[in-house]
Amino acid sequence: MLIFGPVPSRRLGRSLGINNIPPKSCTYSCVYCQVGPTPRTEIIPRAFYAPARIVREVERHLSRLRECGERVDYLTFVPDGEPTLDDQLGETTERLRPLGIPIAVISNGSLLSREDVRERLNKADWVSVKLDGIDSDTWRRVNRPHPALSHEAILEGILRFASRFQGTLATETMLVAGVNDGDGNAEAVGGFIKRIAPHRAYLSAPIRPPAERAAKPPEPASLNRFFQIVRGYVDHLELLTGCEGDAFASTGWLADDLLAIAAVHPLRESAVHALVDRSDGDWSVVEQLVSDGLLIPTEFAGSCFYVHRLRVEAEPEENAEGKWTPAPTARWR
């Protein structure tokens, strides 16, 4: 489904998700990705869904939400892959503008070396770019990029975008224990964010089932140390490590809501219960989706999550030398 939510966002309030990229077209295969591994990374923007179709689906979804008394704070491009791979992103943004709701794009920033991509993103109101590692080795270990990507060009592209963007710019750094949570990366991340001067910088850690089981959140002491180092460079810094809550919106179509959200955003069991209650539904709907193989219960960090059937787990973990193995071929169910 192209549209899901709105979901409770720790950054954007009530965020209506726009899934403008099918699973799993992405420039990266991040070890922590909650959508799962990328079978084959790609870097050339192309057409996916027609802008008119996306706008039509957004309007239909908003109509259902109004009937249920649900509000939306942002329309957010946060798909199953990298949103800037959509070469019609700018046109779609312009077509959504008459709806009068701010538009956000959550990007990994990997294509910002391209002027056409920067121009498309300039049409949004709020943009987040990812900065998990500033040196190339850390970047490759965490994000596992397409081999043709240049990290130096990406960083330069982010700086160029930041210098011209008129909306609200944010950065996000996802920290994985033993991979990019050390002091050296903290100093480098802080120094680079200072050069960008975003409105706000976020540090986060995996809180949902990741692509690789070995991708764990750092210990609290490591998170705090990283935060303190970066705060020496950045004024508007926030640590996002808690659950966003269970206030997922209902359109009255329980099975559709569950599948649309879980395809991009693994749902805690408590959130599924809350959505069932909010929909005046019955838990038997969840049981049937599980029985049909459309929802899969999985454990992470002591909690049960429900994920869409297209989201898979990657098996490899760190080897004896502490290095991450290359991204495996995904096993789509």
C-alpha positions, 0 to 999 in steps of 0.5 A, a space after each residue: 500500500 502506498 499510504 499508511 498511518 498516520 504513525 506517531 513520530 518522535 520528530 514529526 508528530 502525526 505523520 502520514 507515511 507515503 511509501 513511494 518506493 517498493 521493497 526494496 529499492 535502495 542505495 544502501 543495505 544498512 545493518 540496522 534497517 527495519 525494512 530488511 536487507 536490500 537484495 540489490 542496491 541501485 543508484 539511478 533515479 527512475 519512475 516508480 508510482 505515478 504522482 497522480 496515483 500517489 496524490 489520489 491515494 493520499 486524498 482517499 486516505 485523508 478522507 477516511 481519517 477525517 471521518 474517524 476524527 484523526 489529524 495529520 501533522 505531516 505528509 512524510 515520504 518514508 518508503 521501503 527504500 530510498 525516497 530520492 530514487 524516485 525521479 518524480 519526487 519533486 512533481 509529487 511534492 508539488 501536486 500534494 502542496 494544495 492539500 495544505 499539509 507540510 511535506 517531509 522527506 526522510 532520506 539517507 542523503 546518498 544521492 545528494 551529490 546529484 543536482 537534480 536530486 537536490 532540486 527535488 528535495 528543495 521542494 519539501 518543507 522538512 528534510 532529514 539526512 543520515 550521517 552514521 559515519 563520517 569516515 569511509 570505513 565506518 560508513 561502509 560497515 554501517 550503511 553497506 552502500 552501492 559500490 559506485 557511491 563516493 562517500 566524499 561526494 555524498 558529504 559534499 552534496 549534503 553541504 551543498 544542499 544544506 547551504 540552499 535549502 529553505 525549509 527545516 533541515 535535520 540530521 540523524 545518526 543511528 548508532 550500532 554497538 561496537 560499529 559506529 558508537 566510538 569517540 572518534 566517530 562522535 568527534 567526526 559526526 559532531 564536527 560535520 554536523 556543525 558545518 551543516 548547521 541543521 535546525 536539529 540533529 538526532 542520535 538514535 539506536 535500533 529499537 525495532 527488529 533490524 536487518 541483521 540480528 547482530 545490530 544492537 543498540 549501544 549500552 546507555 553509557 556509550 550512548 550518553 558519552 557519544 551524546 556529550 561529545 556531539 553536544 560539544 559541537 551541536 546546540 540543537 541535539 536530541 537523543 531518540 532511544 525510547 518507543 514512540 508510543 502506541 497511538 497509531 491512527 485507524 482508518 476503520 480498515 484494520 487489516 489494511 492498516 496493519 499491513 500498510 504500517 507493518 510493511 515499513 514500520 514493525 509494530 510492537 505487540 502493544 501497538 497492535 492491541 491498541 490499533 485493534 481497540 481503536 478500530 473496534 476490531 477483533 484480535 482474530 483479524 491479527 491471528 488470521 493475518 499471521 496464519 496467512 503469513 502476512 504478519 510475522 511475530 518476531 522478538 527484538 530486545 525483549 519485545 514482540 513485534 509484528 512485521 510484514 511478510 516482505 521484511 526478512 532477517 539477514 543471517 550473518 553476524 560479525 566475524 571473529 575479527 569484528 567485521 561485518 560480512 557483506 549484505 546477503 541475498 535477501 530471502 523474500 517470503 
